């Protein structure tokens, strides 16, 4: 699954620099995650770094973008041209 940021986001800027796929950007109200770029850090780290640094735990899996680890790895390869 890709991740998403909920409305509880306080725009603290902690997650933005953590994303190795540059999937996180400023939205109109809160930060947003581009599901087409989010690999949940598969290919880079053991766990999503944005979730690890979020001080209010407002990042969750996005049920509208269900992907297993193999699909996330394929997305990683496509984004990084491996």
N, C-alpha and C positions, 0 to 999 in steps of 0.2 A: 504494500500500500504506500501511496505517497502520504505525506504529512500535511496538516493544515494548522493554522494558527487561529485560535478562537477570539471572540470579541473581548475576552478578558485581558488581552495583550495591553501592556502599558507603554509600548514603544521604547523600551529601554536600550535598544540597539545591541544587545548581547548576542542575538542569534545571527544577525546579518553577516558579520565577518567569519562566522564559523562554517558556513555552508560551502563545501568544496565544489559544488555544482552551480553556484550562483543562482540558486532557485528561489532565494528569499529576496523580496524587495518591499519598498514602502508602498502601502496601499493608501486608500483615502482616509481610513480611520486607524487601521492597525497594519502591521506587517503581513505580507501574504506569501504563500509558497506556491510556486508554479509546479503543478503536478507533472508536467511533461519533463521537468528537469530534476525533480526530487527522486533520489534513489535510496532515501533513508540512510545515506552514507555508505551503502553497499559499494564495495570497490575501493573505499578509502579507509573506513574505520569499522570497528566492531558494532558500534551503536550510533544512532543519530546524535551528532554533536550539538545541534540546536536545542534538542530536548535536554541535554545534560547541562547547558548553561542557562536555560530559562529560569529566572528566579520565581516565577509564579506558576510554572507548569501549565502553560496555556497552549502547548503544542501537542497535538494528538494525531492518531492515524485518521486518514480521510476515507470513510466508507464508500465514497463515490469513485475512488480510484484504487481498486483492489488489485494488488500485484504480489506474486510470491517472490521469494529471494532470487530465483532463477531469472524471472522477468526483470527485476531490479538490476541484476548484474548485466543483462543484455542492454538495458537502458544506459547503464554506466559505460559500457563498451561503445555504444553508439555516440554518446556525448563526448567521449574522450578519444574517439577514433582509434581504438585498439584492435 
